[in-house]
Amino acid sequence: GMEGELWVDQGQKRLVRLDAHLTSDVNFGWGVIGRLYKGGSILVEDADVGMGHWETLHMQLNLKGKILLMKSVDFSTTEDASEFHSVPPEIGYRQAVQLLKHSAGPQMAQR
């Protein structure tokens, strides 16, 4: 029910990019649990952000369907992530929160 392109980093055997669209409706539990309508699309881009750690940098979903035969759903969203930085392994969560507040500027510090 889906066709497109899948790119793989052969050296690390990791997904780099998935760009696909639904060519037919996709049913879950014979359509009772849910159904995604044909024509929807998925784009996912992953990358090594340092030291062999992979993260999703971009995800774009455009999917429509139904859940439990009645509720219409529309998954139309785009998410981007960037500016990954490594931190010392011994850092505690309190210190990590302070780093985030400091790097986000005055808006985050006031929360």
Phi and psi in degrees as GROMACS dihedral restraints (atoms count N, CA, C in turn):
[ dihedral_restraints ]
;  ai    aj    ak    al  type     phi  dphi    fc
    3     4     5     6     1  -137.3    20    10
    4     5     6     7     1   142.9    20    10
    6     7     8     9     1  -142.0    20    10
    7     8     9    10     1   153.9    20    10
    9    10    11    12     1   165.4    20    10
   10    11    12    13     1  -152.0    20    10
   12    13    14    15     1  -120.3    20    10
   13    14    15    16     1   141.6    20    10
   15    16    17    18     1  -127.2    20    10
   16    17    18    19     1   120.0    20    10
   18    19    20    21     1  -106.0    20    10
   19    20    21    22     1   137.7    20    10
   21    22    23    24     1  -128.5    20    10
   22    23    24    25     1   136.0    20    10
   24    25    26    27     1   -76.6    20    10
   25    26    27    28     1   107.4    20    10
   27    28    29    30     1   -65.1    20    10
   28    29    30    31     1   -35.5    20    10
   30    31    32    33     1   -65.4    20    10
   31    32    33    34     1   -41.2    20    10
   33    34    35    36     1  -102.4    20    10
   34    35    36    37     1    -3.2    20    10
   36    37    38    39     1    52.7    20    10
   37    38    39    40     1    50.8    20    10
   39    40    41    42     1  -127.5    20    10
   40    41    42    43     1   148.3    20    10
   42    43    44    45     1   -65.6    20    10
   43    44    45    46     1   128.6    20    10
   45    46    47    48     1  -104.3    20    10
   46    47    48    49     1   -41.6    20    10
   48    49    50    51     1  -153.2    20    10
   49    50    51    52     1   137.3    20    10
   51    52    53    54     1  -127.5    20    10
   52    53    54    55     1   120.0    20    10
   54    55    56    57     1  -130.5    20    10
   55    56    57    58     1   104.5    20    10
   57    58    59    60     1  -142.9    20    10
   58    59    60    61     1   162.0    20    10
   60    61    62    63     1  -139.9    20    10
   61    62    63    64     1   153.5    20    10
   63    64    65    66     1   -79.6    20    10
   64    65    66    67     1   125.2    20    10
   66    67    68    69     1   -94.9    20    10
   67    68    69    70     1   -11.4    20    10
   69    70    71    72     1  -154.0    20    10
   70    71    72    73     1   165.0    20    10
   72    73    74    75     1   -61.2    20    10
   73    74    75    76     1   143.6    20    10
   75    76    77    78     1  -115.9    20    10
   76    77    78    79     1   121.9    20    10
   78    79    80    81     1  -101.9    20    10
   79    80    81    82     1   143.8    20    10
   81    82    83    84     1  -117.5    20    10
   82    83    84    85     1   123.3    20    10
   84    85    86    87     1    61.4    20    10
   85    86    87    88     1    48.9    20    10
   87    88    89    90     1    58.1    20    10
   88    89    90    91     1    25.6    20    10
   90    91    92    93     1    88.0    20    10
   91    92    93    94     1    -8.6    20    10
   93    94    95    96     1   -72.8    20    10
   94    95    96    97     1   -46.5    20    10
   96    97    98    99     1   -71.4    20    10
   97    98    99   100     1   -44.3    20    10
   99   100   101   102     1  -175.1    20    10
  100   101   102   103     1   167.9    20    10
  102   103   104   105     1  -151.0    20    10
  103   104   105   106     1   134.7    20    10
  105   106   107   108     1  -106.9    20    10
  106   107   108   109     1   132.5    20    10
  108   109   110   111     1   -82.9    20    10
  109   110   111   112     1   146.9    20    10
  111   112   113   114     1   -61.5    20    10
  112   113   114   115     1   153.4    20    10
  114   115   116   117     1   100.7    20    10
  115   116   117   118     1   -15.3    20    10
  117   118   119   120     1   -69.1    20    10
  118   119   120   121     1   161.9    20    10
  120   121   122   123     1  -138.3    20    10
  121   122   123   124     1   155.5    20    10
  123   124   125   126     1  -136.1    20    10
  124   125   126   127     1   131.4    20    10
  126   127   128   129     1  -132.4    20    10
  127   128   129   130     1   121.8    20    10
  129   130   131   132     1  -131.4    20    10
  130   131   132   133     1   131.7    20    10
  132   133   134   135     1  -127.2    20    10
  133   134   135   136     1   122.3    20    10
  135   136   137   138     1  -114.9    20    10
  136   137   138   139     1   156.9    20    10
  138   139   140   141     1  -154.1    20    10
  139   140   141   142     1   156.6    20    10
  141   142   143   144     1   -74.8    20    10
  142   143   144   145     1   115.3    20    10
  144   145   146   147     1   -95.8    20    10
  145   146   147   148     1     7.4    20    10
  147   148   149   150     1   134.8    20    10
  148   149   150   151     1   136.4    20    10
  150   151   152   153     1    56.6    20    10
  151   152   153   154     1    35.6    20    10
  153   154   155   156     1    76.2    20    10
  154   155   156   157     1    10.7    20    10
  156   157   158   159     1   -94.7    20    10
  157   158   159   160     1   120.5    20    10
  159   160   161   162     1  -100.6    20    10
  160   161   162   163     1   139.2    20    10
  162   163   164   165     1  -137.0    20    10
  163   164   165   166     1   157.7    20    10
  165   166   167   168     1   -81.8    20    10
  166   167   168   169     1   120.6    20    10
  168   169   170   171     1   -91.8    20    10
  169   170   171   172     1   -31.6    20    10
  171   172   173   174     1  -147.6    20    10
  172   173   174   175     1   134.5    20    10
  174   175   176   177     1  -141.2    20    10
  175   176   177   178     1   128.7    20    10
  177   178   179   180     1  -131.9    20    10
  178   179   180   181     1   119.7    20    10
  180   181   182   183     1  -116.3    20    10
  181   182   183   184     1   133.3    20    10
  183   184   185   186     1  -136.3    20    10
  184   185   186   187     1    86.4    20    10
  186   187   188   189     1  -130.3    20    10
  187   188   189   190     1   138.9    20    10
  189   190   191   192     1  -127.6    20    10
  190   191   192   193     1   149.7    20    10
  192   193   194   195     1  -178.5    20    10
  193   194   195   196     1  -156.7    20    10
  195   196   197   198     1  -137.6    20    10
  196   197   198   199     1   148.9    20    10
  198   199   200   201     1  -119.2    20    10
  199   200   201   202     1   135.5    20    10
  201   202   203   204     1    51.7    20    10
  202   203   204   205     1    40.5    20    10
  204   205   206   207     1    64.6    20    10
  205   206   207   208     1    -6.2    20    10
  207   208   209   210     1  -127.6    20    10
  208   209   210   211     1   -46.3    20    10
  210   211   212   213     1   -82.9    20    10
  211   212   213   214     1   118.7    20    10
  213   214   215   216     1   -75.1    20    10
  214   215   216   217     1   140.9    20    10
  216   217   218   219     1  -127.6    20    10
  217   218   219   220     1   147.7    20    10
  219   220   221   222     1  -137.1    20    10
  220   221   222   223     1   104.2    20    10
  222   223   224   225     1   -96.5    20    10
  223   224   225   226     1    85.0    20    10
  225   226   227   228     1  -118.1    20    10
  226   227   228   229     1   100.5    20    10
  228   229   230   231     1  -149.5    20    10
  229   230   231   232     1   153.2    20    10
  231   232   233   234     1  -132.3    20    10
  232   233   234   235     1   131.2    20    10
  234   235   236   237     1  -127.8    20    10
  235   236   237   238     1   133.9    20    10
  237   238   239   240     1  -127.5    20    10
  238   239   240   241     1   142.7    20    10
  240   241   242   243     1  -132.8    20    10
  241   242   243   244     1   143.4    20    10
  243   244   245   246     1  -158.1    20    10
  244   245   246   247     1  -179.7    20    10
  246   247   248   249     1    56.2    20    10
  247   248   249   250     1    52.6    20    10
  249   250   251   252     1   -77.2    20    10
  250   251   252   253     1   136.9    20    10
  252   253   254   255     1  -134.0    20    10
  253   254   255   256     1   139.7    20    10
  255   256   257   258     1   -82.9    20    10
  256   257   258   259     1   150.5    20    10
  258   259   260   261     1  -125.8    20    10
  259   260   261   262     1   159.0    20    10
  261   262   263   264     1   -58.8    20    10
  262   263   264   265     1   141.2    20    10
  264   265   266   267     1   -63.5    20    10
  265   266   267   268     1   -22.9    20    10
  267   268   269   270     1   -87.4    20    10
  268   269   270   271     1     3.5    20    10
  270   271   272   273     1   -68.4    20    10
  271   272   273   274     1   137.1    20    10
  273   274   275   276     1   -89.0    20    10
  274   275   276   277     1   168.4    20    10
  276   277   278   279     1   -66.5    20    10
  277   278   279   280     1   -33.5    20    10
  279   280   281   282     1   -64.1    20    10
  280   281   282   283     1   -43.1    20    10
  282   283   284   285     1   -65.4    20    10
  283   284   285   286     1   -38.2    20    10
  285   286   287   288     1   -63.5    20    10
  286   287   288   289     1   -41.0    20    10
  288   289   290   291     1   -62.8    20    10
  289   290   291   292     1   -43.0    20    10
  291   292   293   294     1   -61.8    20    10
  292   293   294   295     1   -40.9    20    10
  294   295   296   297     1   -60.7    20    10
  295   296   297   298     1   -42.8    20    10
  297   298   299   300     1   -63.7    20    10
  298   299   300   301     1   -43.4    20    10
  300   301   302   303     1   -62.1    20    10
  301   302   303   304     1   -41.5    20    10
  303   304   305   306     1   -66.7    20    10
  304   305   306   307     1   -41.6    20    10
  306   307   308   309     1   -76.5    20    10
  307   308   309   310     1   -22.6    20    10
  309   310   311   312     1   -83.1    20    10
  310   311   312   313     1   -12.3    20    10
  312   313   314   315     1    87.9    20    10
  313   314   315   316     1  -167.9    20    10
  315   316   317   318     1   -63.2    20    10
  316   317   318   319     1   -30.1    20    10
  318   319   320   321     1   -61.5    20    10
  319   320   321   322     1   -43.4    20    10
  321   322   323   324     1   -75.4    20    10
  322   323   324   325     1   -34.6    20    10
  324   325   326   327     1   -63.8    20    10
  325   326   327   328     1   -26.9    20    10
  327   328   329   330     1   -80.2    20    10
  328   329   330   331     1   -12.1    20    10
